[in-house]
Amino acid sequence: MSPITHPQLAATVLDTEDVAGLAEFYRGLLGWEYAAQSGPAAEDGDEWRTLVAPSGTRLSFQRVDALPRSTWPGVERPQQVHLDLTVPDAAALRGLHPHVVELGATLLHDASDDPDELVCIYADPAGHPFCVFVPLPAGG
């Protein structure tokens, strides 16, 4: 039997009714740049955009006609996918909050003072939940 060639993750793609708006939200949040031929001037800029991190990680946005918002933490419409983002410490978590809200996110859950897991959970402008947390110390 031949060894398995495992696939590599090329990008995470989020559906949205507003490709430009959601791409700009995450560009402002993450500080990433548009991938070559994927920015506002791209031919398919209203249908698809991709951001790329300095590490090469990609986050793409695909237009859909309708996207019901997640009702998390309710169960009517689950989140299906969410992004986990980290900051180095509690001060960074608290300091990031006004910026995230100014960009258009909605705070869903604030556990920024929880001794077990410092986290804030937001919904992006399209309704996708995402977490910003402080990683636990190694062995914690």
Phi, psi and omega per residue, in radians:
M1 nan 2.398 3.136
S2 -1.307 2.553 3.082
P3 -1.160 2.614 -3.141
I4 -1.344 2.332 2.974
T5 -1.654 1.894 -3.107
H6 -1.315 2.385 3.112
P7 -1.246 2.764 3.082
Q8 -1.893 2.447 3.109
L9 -1.237 2.093 -3.117
A10 -1.539 -0.696 -3.107
A11 -2.904 2.747 2.918
T12 -1.771 2.340 -3.067
V13 -2.075 2.248 3.088
L14 -1.900 2.281 3.024
D15 -1.300 2.587 3.107
T16 -2.820 2.660 3.026
E17 -1.421 -0.319 -3.076
D18 -2.267 1.516 -3.091
V19 -1.039 -0.864 -3.094
A20 -1.070 -0.791 -3.105
G21 -1.123 -0.771 -3.113
L22 -1.256 -0.658 3.084
A23 -1.082 -0.737 3.124
E24 -1.165 -0.642 3.078
F25 -1.006 -0.917 -3.100
Y26 -1.243 -0.523 3.060
R27 -1.109 -0.743 3.097
G28 -1.203 -0.632 -3.133
L29 -1.260 -0.841 -3.010
L30 -1.608 -0.352 -3.092
G31 1.311 0.312 -3.139
W32 -1.473 2.894 3.128
E33 -1.898 2.834 3.050
Y34 -1.215 2.472 3.019
A35 -1.135 2.705 3.111
A36 -0.897 2.355 3.104
Q37 1.061 0.565 -3.122
S38 -2.355 0.151 -3.089
G39 -1.544 -2.868 -3.097
P40 -1.000 -0.524 -3.118
A41 -1.516 -0.050 -3.103
A42 -1.151 2.605 -3.110
E43 -0.999 -0.672 -3.118
D44 -1.838 0.499 -3.066
G45 -1.043 -0.408 3.095
D46 -1.499 -0.237 -3.086
E47 -1.859 -0.499 -3.002
W48 -2.782 2.344 2.994
R49 -2.479 2.646 3.134
T50 -2.310 2.313 2.990
L51 -1.796 2.621 3.128
V52 -2.330 2.347 3.109
A53 -1.449 2.813 3.041
P54 -0.954 -0.514 3.130
S55 -1.332 -0.224 -3.094
G56 1.766 -0.163 3.080
T57 -1.047 2.428 -3.094
R58 -2.091 2.511 3.038
L59 -2.300 2.115 -3.065
S60 -2.031 2.819 -3.092
F61 -2.334 2.268 -3.055
Q62 -2.163 2.312 -3.121
R63 -1.329 2.370 2.993
V64 -2.253 2.735 -3.105
D65 -1.225 -0.631 -3.133
A66 -2.565 2.439 3.137
L67 -2.481 1.711 3.086
P68 -1.084 2.366 -3.133
R69 -1.174 2.546 3.016
S70 -1.090 2.537 3.098
T71 -1.795 0.257 -3.129
W72 -0.924 2.346 0.205
P73 -1.493 0.046 3.034
G74 -1.171 2.925 -3.043
V75 -1.878 -0.020 -3.090
E76 -1.047 -0.779 3.080
R77 -2.343 1.758 -3.082
P78 -1.164 2.923 -3.113
Q79 -1.276 -0.437 3.107
Q80 1.108 -0.744 3.054
V81 -2.654 2.558 3.016
H82 -2.607 2.767 3.129
L83 -1.716 2.437 3.014
D84 -1.898 2.067 3.135
L85 -2.010 2.606 -3.123
T86 -2.150 2.673 2.961
V87 -2.243 2.781 -2.983
P88 -1.270 -0.455 -3.056
D89 -2.787 3.064 -3.079
A90 -1.090 -0.657 3.126
A91 -1.096 -0.716 3.102
A92 -1.142 -0.668 3.112
L93 -1.099 -0.839 3.117
R94 -1.123 -0.712 -3.120
G95 -1.192 -0.495 -3.131
L96 -1.313 -0.493 -3.014
H97 -0.898 -0.916 -3.116
P98 -1.039 -0.633 3.127
H99 -1.129 -0.779 -3.113
V100 -1.092 -0.758 3.139
V101 -1.194 -0.704 3.111
E102 -1.071 -0.594 3.103
L103 -1.225 -0.346 3.099
G104 2.145 0.099 3.111
A105 -1.375 2.761 3.062
T106 -2.004 2.263 3.096
L107 -1.280 2.177 3.116
L108 -1.765 -0.589 -3.085
H109 -2.724 2.257 -3.135
D110 -2.016 1.922 3.031
A111 -2.158 0.682 -3.081
S112 -1.255 -0.135 3.074
D113 -2.076 0.243 3.135
D114 -1.296 2.144 -3.101
P115 -1.183 -0.341 -3.117
D116 -1.566 -0.573 3.139
E117 -2.756 1.923 3.097
L118 -1.405 1.963 -3.081
V119 -2.666 2.539 2.917
C120 -2.138 2.345 3.134
I121 -1.977 2.246 -3.078
Y122 -2.149 2.885 2.884
A123 -1.955 2.322 3.071
D124 -1.281 3.060 -3.095
P125 -1.019 -0.412 3.104
A126 -1.557 -0.104 3.114
G127 1.752 0.021 3.111
H128 -1.298 2.132 3.056
P129 -1.189 2.554 2.991
F130 -2.573 2.641 -3.096
C131 -1.923 2.478 2.943
V132 -2.117 2.095 -3.070
F133 -2.438 2.873 3.040
V134 -1.708 2.104 -3.128
P135 -1.062 2.527 3.061
L136 -1.208 2.592 3.088
P137 -1.051 2.661 3.113
A138 -0.935 2.316 -3.116
G139 1.429 0.043 -3.092
G140 -1.686 nan nan
